C-alpha cells in the first residue's frame, strides 16, 4: 500500500510540474488566438532545462562528493536555458 501511494505521489509531482510549466509558458494564448502550440511546447522544454540546472545546483550544495561536477553542469544548464530564452524571444 505504501509503495503504491509513493509511486502515485511521484507521478502526481511530475504531472503538476508539467501543468505548471505549460501554464507558465502561455498555454491559453494559442487557444484564444487559434495559433500553433509550438511556442508552448518550446517554452515548457526551456523551463525543464532550467529546472534541471536548478536541481543540479541544489545537489551541489547538498553533496560532499562530485560537488564540482554538479556545480558546473548546473550552471551550464542554466546558461543553456537562458540562451534558449534569448533565442526564443529574438534578442540573440
N, C-alpha and C positions, 0 to 999 in steps of 0.2 A: 504494500500500500504506500509506504513512504517513498520507494523508488519511483513509482508511477507519478506521485504528486511532484516529486523533484523534477522529473522529465517534463511534466506539463508546465511547471513554473518556468523552466528554462526555455521551453518553446514559446511561452507567452511573452517572456522578456524580449525575444528576438522579433516577434510579431509586433510588439509595442514599439520597438526601435524603428522598424521599417515603416510603420504607420506614422510615427512622429516625424521621421525624415521626409516622408512623402508629403506630409502637410507643410513642413518647413520649406521644401523645395517648390512649393506652389502648385499643389495638386488641383486646386479648384480653378486656376486660370485657364487651362485647356478646356475644362468643362464649360466655362462661361463663354469663351471666345470661339469654341468649335475648332481649335487648332490641335496640333500634334502633341503627344505626351513625351516626345523625345527629350525636351528640356527637363521635364520632371525626373525622368529616369537618369539622365546625366547628373542632375543635382543630387539625387539620392546616392549615386555611386561616389560622387565627390565628398559628400558628407561621411560616407562609410570609410573612405581613405583617411580623412581627418580623425575619425573616431578610432581607427586602428592605430594611428600615430599617438593619440592621447592615451590609449591603453598601454602602448609600449613605454611611454614616458612614465606612467604610473608603475609599471613593472620595474622600471629602472630605479624608481625611488624606494621600492619595497624589496628589491632583490639584492643579495650580497654578492652573488656570482653573476657574471655576464652583464654587469651594470653598464659598461661601455657600449656593448652591442645593442642593448635595449635603448640606451640614450641616443646613440647615433641613428638607429633605424627609426626611432620615434620622431626625432626632429626631421629626418629625411621624408617620412610620410607626411608630416605636417607641411613641409615645404612643397611637396608634390601637390598636396591638396590646395595650397594657396596658389600655386602656379595654374592648376586647373580652373580655379575660380576666376583668376585674371583672364585666362583664355576664354572661358565661358561667357564672361561679361564683355569681351572685346577690348580689354585695356592693355593687353600684352602684344 
